[in-house]
Amino acid sequence: MEVINHVREIRTRNGLSAAALAAKIGVTRQTIHALESGSYAPNTTVALKLARELGVGVQDLFRLEEESDSPQATARLAGGSTYAGAPLRLCRVDGKLVAVPWSPDVFAVPLADATARGDSSAGSVTAGLWGVRNLNEGRLLIAGCDPAVSILAGSLQRLAQVELIAVPSSSRKALQLLEDGLVHLAGTHLSKSAAHIPPNCRVFTFAEWEEGLVVSKGNPLGIRGFGDLKAAVRIINREVGSGSRALLDSGLAEAGLTGAAVAGYKRLAPGHLSAAMAVARGDVDCCVAPRIAANVFGLDFLPLLAERYELVIPEQRLDLPSMQALLDVLQRGSLRRELEALGGYDTSSTGSEVRG
């Protein structure tokens, strides 16, 4: 059941700015904006202070949306298209209800808050609600491609009771979703010149990882570099805008090869784990991915470069309690130990802000 608030309406009627109201009740201006946009629900103390300062009852500021026999809501769709009956995760981002469809990268029946009421392309979807709890607090949406985001999600849930919901996407798509206001933060490992970080954002290091060629156990084809990816070697690629695709294209160019000369260049995997699984199944011989993808399936890995996986966060969301919890977890030694145990992660800079 959703919580409807009238804080902005009553504050404006009383002639108060967000900053003035924040000062009177002892919170930040960003907290007031988050509250009014629906991305943060106040605790009892804050709600009572608001009511006292604005001269109204708490029930005048907040009310529960009435339930119907068949509740549904229209949500903006992040992460691609969906179909009737597809499980959806829901979250509010700056007051917008956003739906995340099930991803083929998930190898189990997923947790869900709703089902899609019809087929939909990227844009919006009608979601049949399952009586979801208050979506204004305790959830963050992150877009990106690092499989280890599940480790961060587990730590955040365990230590701060905050859910981190992943929207699988390439680095460039993650930044676009962030700019469109459909996720709270984005992960990227594009080079600085190609990243196109949206304005008024801060960047933090998640970890440094190795990216390279993932091949079958024992490397039976003797692959040593991009120059070996000729017609006899089958690969699986990633979509344009992904860091792996950029690395493959630059490597092929240096080796004097074109995509047309490589078998499977136009075959796309939706994520690093999907690409590595295709190698493990024997469907292809090679893919470009981080070391963790090779480790998950017991494959061999040929390192090519070390790069930083970064988290991009808009400044106005840094004061959200859930975002503060995420930044705190990034500083925890327990998270670093879990990442290092996966192999291929350097956590010496995890949690540090990237300047310039």
Backbone torsions as a table, in degrees:
resi	resn	phi	psi	omega
1	MET	NA	131.6	-175.8
2	GLU	-83.5	148.6	174.4
3	VAL	-99.2	121.5	177.9
4	ILE	-98.3	131.2	179.2
5	ASN	-122.7	151.0	-179.1
6	HIS	-120.9	29.0	-174.5
7	VAL	-63.6	-48.0	-177.4
8	ARG	-60.0	-44.3	-178.7
9	GLU	-60.2	-46.9	-176.8
10	ILE	-74.1	-36.1	176.8
11	ARG	-61.2	-46.7	-179.3
12	THR	-63.0	-41.6	178.8
13	ARG	-60.8	-30.9	179.3
14	ASN	-86.7	0.4	177.2
15	GLY	72.7	28.1	-179.5
16	LEU	-107.0	139.4	170.9
17	SER	-80.9	164.3	177.6
18	ALA	-61.2	-39.9	-179.7
19	ALA	-64.8	-41.6	-179.4
20	ALA	-65.6	-42.5	179.4
21	LEU	-65.6	-40.7	179.1
22	ALA	-59.9	-44.1	-179.5
23	ALA	-62.8	-37.3	-176.6
24	LYS	-69.4	-32.2	-177.2
25	ILE	-106.6	2.1	172.6
26	GLY	79.1	35.5	173.6
27	VAL	-127.2	177.3	179.4
28	THR	-85.5	158.5	175.6
29	ARG	-59.7	-37.1	179.9
30	GLN	-64.1	-32.9	177.9
31	THR	-64.4	-42.0	178.0
32	ILE	-62.7	-44.4	179.0
33	HIS	-62.2	-42.3	179.8
34	ALA	-64.3	-39.6	179.5
35	LEU	-64.1	-47.1	-177.2
36	GLU	-67.8	-29.4	179.6
37	SER	-80.8	-11.2	179.4
38	GLY	90.5	4.5	-179.7
39	SER	-89.6	-1.5	178.7
40	TYR	-146.7	130.9	175.6
41	ALA	-105.8	127.8	-174.6
42	PRO	-73.9	155.9	172.4
43	ASN	-77.3	178.4	-174.9
44	THR	-60.5	-42.3	-177.8
45	THR	-61.3	-48.0	-179.3
46	VAL	-64.0	-41.6	179.6
47	ALA	-60.9	-41.8	179.9
48	LEU	-67.9	-40.0	177.8
49	LYS	-63.2	-41.7	177.9
50	LEU	-60.5	-47.3	-178.6
51	ALA	-61.6	-43.0	-179.9
52	ARG	-64.0	-44.5	-176.6
53	GLU	-69.1	-34.1	-177.4
54	LEU	-91.5	-4.3	175.3
55	GLY	70.9	33.1	179.8
56	VAL	-134.8	172.6	174.4
57	GLY	-83.2	157.2	178.3
58	VAL	-57.7	-37.0	-179.4
59	GLN	-66.0	-20.6	175.7
60	ASP	-77.4	-25.4	-179.5
61	LEU	-87.4	-36.5	-173.7
62	PHE	-134.1	140.9	173.8
63	ARG	-148.5	158.3	178.0
64	LEU	-87.2	134.4	175.5
65	GLU	-66.8	133.5	-178.1
66	GLU	-65.0	136.3	176.9
67	GLU	-82.7	146.1	175.0
68	SER	-110.5	171.9	179.7
69	ASP	-64.6	-30.3	-179.6
70	SER	-134.7	74.0	-173.7
71	PRO	-65.5	140.2	175.5
72	GLN	-151.0	163.5	-179.8
73	ALA	-149.8	151.6	174.7
74	THR	-92.7	129.0	-176.2
75	ALA	-127.2	146.7	170.0
76	ARG	-69.2	141.9	-174.6
77	LEU	-101.6	125.0	176.2
78	ALA	-112.7	138.9	172.8
79	GLY	96.3	13.0	174.4
80	GLY	116.3	-157.0	-178.0
81	SER	-95.5	170.6	177.1
82	THR	-146.6	-175.2	-174.4
83	TYR	-143.5	162.7	-178.4
84	ALA	-58.8	129.6	179.3
85	GLY	90.6	-4.6	-178.8
86	ALA	-68.7	137.4	176.1
87	PRO	-67.3	141.6	-179.3
88	LEU	-128.7	142.6	164.7
89	ARG	-100.9	143.3	-176.2
90	LEU	-121.6	146.9	177.3
91	CYS	-157.7	152.2	173.9
92	ARG	-98.2	132.1	176.6
93	VAL	-125.2	111.9	-177.7
94	ASP	51.5	41.7	176.9
95	GLY	87.5	-14.1	179.4
96	LYS	-88.3	137.0	173.5
97	LEU	-82.5	123.3	-176.4
98	VAL	-119.2	134.6	178.9
99	ALA	-108.9	135.2	177.2
100	VAL	-112.3	113.8	-178.7
101	PRO	-75.2	160.1	174.9
102	TRP	-58.4	140.8	-178.6
103	SER	-109.9	141.9	175.8
104	PRO	-65.3	-9.8	174.5
105	ASP	-74.2	-12.5	-178.6
106	VAL	-89.8	125.5	-173.7
107	PHE	-102.1	32.2	177.3
108	ALA	-157.4	162.6	175.0
109	VAL	-63.1	123.2	-171.5
110	PRO	-82.2	156.7	166.0
111	LEU	-63.6	146.9	-178.6
112	ALA	-148.9	159.7	176.6
113	ASP	-110.7	-17.6	-173.0
114	ALA	-163.6	170.0	171.2
115	THR	-123.1	148.2	178.0
116	ALA	-68.6	134.9	-178.9
117	ARG	-86.7	-2.0	178.8
118	GLY	-173.9	168.1	176.0
119	ASP	-64.4	150.9	179.7
120	SER	-156.1	140.6	169.1
121	SER	-88.7	175.5	179.7
122	ALA	-56.1	132.0	-179.4
123	GLY	152.1	-84.3	177.9
124	SER	-146.8	164.6	-178.7
125	VAL	-148.7	146.6	172.6
126	THR	-89.5	121.7	-175.1
127	ALA	-107.6	125.7	172.0
128	GLY	-82.7	112.7	-170.2
129	LEU	-77.2	148.2	178.0
130	TRP	-107.0	33.8	-178.4
131	GLY	68.7	44.0	-176.2
132	VAL	-67.0	153.8	179.3
133	ARG	-75.0	-179.4	-179.8
134	ASN	-57.1	120.3	-178.1
135	LEU	-91.7	3.9	-176.3
136	ASN	-84.2	-6.5	-178.1
137	GLU	-146.2	158.5	171.4
138	GLY	74.2	13.4	177.1
139	ARG	-138.9	142.0	173.9
140	LEU	-132.4	142.7	173.7
141	LEU	-103.6	130.5	176.7
142	ILE	-125.6	130.3	175.3
143	ALA	-103.3	142.5	178.9
144	GLY	160.5	-170.5	-172.4
145	CYS	-129.2	3.5	-177.5
146	ASP	-77.3	118.6	178.8
147	PRO	-60.0	-25.0	-177.0
148	ALA	-75.9	0.6	175.4
149	VAL	-61.5	-23.3	177.1
150	SER	-65.7	-30.3	176.8
151	ILE	-68.9	-44.3	176.3
152	LEU	-61.6	-41.9	-179.7
153	ALA	-62.4	-42.2	179.8
154	GLY	-64.2	-42.7	178.8
155	SER	-65.4	-40.9	-178.5
156	LEU	-66.1	-40.2	178.3
157	GLN	-67.0	-43.0	-176.2
158	ARG	-69.8	-40.8	-172.9
159	LEU	-92.0	-25.6	-173.8
160	ALA	-134.5	2.5	-179.3
161	GLN	55.3	38.4	176.1
162	VAL	-113.9	130.1	177.4
163	GLU	-87.6	131.0	174.3
164	LEU	-110.2	113.1	-176.0
165	ILE	-103.7	125.2	-175.3
166	ALA	-91.4	139.0	171.5
167	VAL	-111.9	98.1	-177.7
168	PRO	-59.8	126.2	-178.3
169	SER	-165.6	160.3	174.3
170	SER	-67.2	165.8	179.7
171	SER	-59.1	-44.7	-177.9
172	ARG	-67.5	-40.6	178.0
173	LYS	-65.4	-37.6	178.4
174	ALA	-60.2	-43.5	179.0
175	LEU	-67.1	-34.3	177.8
176	GLN	-68.0	-41.1	177.1
177	LEU	-62.6	-37.1	177.9
178	LEU	-65.5	-45.3	-179.2
179	GLU	-65.5	-31.1	178.7
180	ASP	-79.6	-3.9	179.1
181	GLY	75.2	26.3	-177.3
182	LEU	-102.4	-7.2	173.9
183	VAL	-138.1	160.2	179.4
184	HIS	-80.7	-33.2	-179.8
185	LEU	-152.8	162.4	-176.6
186	ALA	-131.9	146.2	174.0
187	GLY	-106.3	140.4	-178.5
188	THR	-148.3	146.3	169.7
189	HIS	-130.7	29.0	171.6
190	LEU	-73.3	155.2	175.1
191	SER	-63.4	157.5	-176.9
192	LYS	-57.2	-37.7	-177.6
193	SER	-71.0	-23.6	-176.7
194	ALA	-103.5	-5.9	-169.9
195	ALA	-74.6	-35.3	-179.6
196	HIS	53.3	57.8	179.8
197	ILE	-63.4	129.0	178.8
198	PRO	-60.5	154.9	-179.9
199	PRO	-65.7	158.1	176.6
200	ASN	58.8	39.3	176.3
201	CYS	-120.2	152.9	173.5
202	ARG	-112.6	151.0	-174.7
203	VAL	-123.2	131.8	-178.9
204	PHE	-127.0	146.0	179.0
205	THR	-79.1	128.9	169.9
206	PHE	-85.7	-54.0	176.2
207	ALA	-171.1	167.1	169.9
208	GLU	-104.0	137.3	-178.4
209	TRP	-132.2	166.8	174.4
210	GLU	-98.9	136.8	174.0
211	GLU	-120.4	145.0	-177.8
212	GLY	-173.0	-156.7	-178.4
213	LEU	-94.5	128.2	175.5
214	VAL	-100.3	124.6	-176.8
215	VAL	-131.9	168.0	-179.7
216	SER	-61.4	155.7	179.2
217	LYS	-56.4	129.0	-178.3
218	GLY	85.5	-6.9	178.3
219	ASN	47.5	62.6	-173.7
220	PRO	-62.0	-24.6	-179.9
221	LEU	-89.9	-1.1	177.5
222	GLY	64.3	35.9	-179.9
223	ILE	-70.9	129.6	-178.9
224	ARG	-121.9	-16.5	-178.3
225	GLY	-175.6	-175.2	-176.7
226	PHE	-64.2	-27.6	179.2
227	GLY	-64.1	-17.9	179.1
228	ASP	-88.3	-4.1	-176.9
229	LEU	-86.8	69.4	179.8
230	LYS	-104.8	-171.6	-170.0
231	ALA	-55.2	-29.4	-177.1
232	ALA	-78.4	-9.8	-179.7
233	VAL	-107.9	123.4	-179.7
234	ARG	-92.9	129.5	178.8
235	ILE	-118.8	170.3	167.1
236	ILE	-128.9	137.1	-170.2
237	ASN	-106.7	178.2	172.2
238	ARG	-119.0	166.5	-176.0
239	GLU	-69.9	157.9	174.2
240	VAL	-59.0	135.7	-177.8
241	GLY	103.0	-8.7	176.7
242	SER	-90.7	151.3	177.8
243	GLY	-64.2	-36.0	-180.0
244	SER	-65.4	-40.1	178.7
245	ARG	-64.7	-41.8	179.2
246	ALA	-62.7	-40.6	179.1
247	LEU	-66.0	-42.5	178.7
248	LEU	-61.5	-47.0	-177.4
249	ASP	-63.0	-42.6	179.5
250	SER	-68.0	-37.3	179.0
251	GLY	-66.6	-41.7	178.0
252	LEU	-64.4	-40.8	179.8
253	ALA	-61.6	-42.4	179.1
254	GLU	-64.6	-31.2	179.7
255	ALA	-84.9	1.4	179.6
256	GLY	75.8	24.4	-179.2
257	LEU	-113.2	156.5	173.0
258	THR	-114.5	163.7	177.8
259	GLY	-59.0	-33.9	-179.0
260	ALA	-62.9	-21.8	-178.0
261	ALA	-86.9	-4.3	-174.0
262	VAL	-113.4	124.1	179.9
263	ALA	-67.5	125.8	177.9
264	GLY	93.4	4.1	-177.4
265	TYR	-57.9	-34.2	-177.7
266	LYS	-89.5	-2.2	177.7
267	ARG	-84.3	126.4	-172.2
268	LEU	-114.9	141.2	172.2
269	ALA	-106.4	144.4	-178.0
270	PRO	-77.9	-7.6	-179.2
271	GLY	-168.8	173.3	-179.0
272	HIS	-62.0	-43.6	-178.2
273	LEU	-67.4	-38.5	177.5
274	SER	-63.1	-40.8	178.9
275	ALA	-63.4	-46.3	-179.5
276	ALA	-66.3	-35.3	178.9
277	MET	-63.9	-35.5	177.6
278	ALA	-62.8	-35.8	175.2
279	VAL	-68.3	-43.8	-178.8
280	ALA	-62.1	-34.9	179.4
281	ARG	-76.5	-14.8	-176.5
282	GLY	85.8	8.9	178.3
283	ASP	-69.5	-32.4	177.2
284	VAL	-136.9	171.2	-177.6
285	ASP	-101.5	-18.8	-169.6
286	CYS	-162.7	151.9	170.0
287	CYS	-151.7	164.8	173.7
288	VAL	-99.2	125.4	-177.0
289	ALA	-164.0	168.0	174.6
290	PRO	-74.7	162.7	-177.0
291	ARG	-56.6	-36.2	-177.6
292	ILE	-56.8	-35.8	-179.6
293	ALA	-65.1	-37.6	176.2
294	ALA	-68.1	-41.7	-177.9
295	ASN	-63.3	-39.5	-178.2
296	VAL	-58.2	-36.5	-175.6
297	PHE	-107.3	9.2	177.6
298	GLY	66.2	36.9	-178.6
299	LEU	-100.7	166.6	175.8
300	ASP	-84.3	154.7	-174.7
301	PHE	-136.8	131.9	178.0
302	LEU	-112.8	100.9	-175.3
303	PRO	-66.3	140.9	179.1
304	LEU	-118.8	-38.7	178.9
305	LEU	-159.3	158.0	172.7
306	ALA	-103.7	136.7	179.8
307	GLU	-144.2	164.3	-175.9
308	ARG	-100.6	129.7	172.5
309	TYR	-94.4	121.7	-171.0
310	GLU	-116.2	150.7	175.4
311	LEU	-107.4	125.2	-177.6
312	VAL	-106.3	122.9	-173.8
313	ILE	-129.7	125.7	175.2
314	PRO	-61.5	140.9	-176.9
315	GLU	-57.6	-37.2	-175.2
316	GLN	-69.3	-12.2	180.0
317	ARG	-99.6	-3.4	-176.9
318	LEU	-65.8	-26.1	-178.8
319	ASP	-87.8	-3.2	175.4
320	LEU	-61.6	133.8	179.5
321	PRO	-54.6	-39.1	179.8
322	SER	-66.7	-36.2	178.5
323	MET	-72.0	-38.0	175.5
324	GLN	-60.9	-38.3	177.7
325	ALA	-64.0	-40.1	179.1
326	LEU	-64.1	-44.9	179.9
327	LEU	-64.3	-33.4	176.5
328	ASP	-66.8	-43.2	-179.9
329	VAL	-63.0	-34.6	178.3
330	LEU	-61.0	-22.8	-179.6
331	GLN	-88.6	-6.4	-173.4
332	ARG	-77.1	135.9	175.7
333	GLY	-64.6	-30.2	-179.7
334	SER	-63.9	-39.7	177.5
335	LEU	-64.8	-43.9	-179.4
336	ARG	-61.3	-40.7	-179.9
337	ARG	-64.6	-38.8	178.9
338	GLU	-65.7	-41.4	179.1
339	LEU	-64.9	-43.9	-179.1
340	GLU	-64.6	-32.1	-180.0
341	ALA	-66.8	-24.0	178.0
342	LEU	-69.1	-27.4	-177.2
343	GLY	89.7	136.8	176.9
344	GLY	87.6	5.6	179.3
345	TYR	-115.3	131.8	171.7
346	ASP	-105.7	116.4	-174.5
347	THR	-105.4	15.4	-177.0
348	SER	-62.3	-24.6	-179.8
349	SER	-111.5	7.6	-178.2
350	THR	-57.1	129.5	179.3
351	GLY	89.8	-11.7	-178.5
352	SER	-81.4	146.3	179.7
353	GLU	-80.6	136.9	179.2
354	VAL	-88.8	120.9	-178.4
355	ARG	-102.5	140.2	173.6
356	GLY	71.4	NA	NA
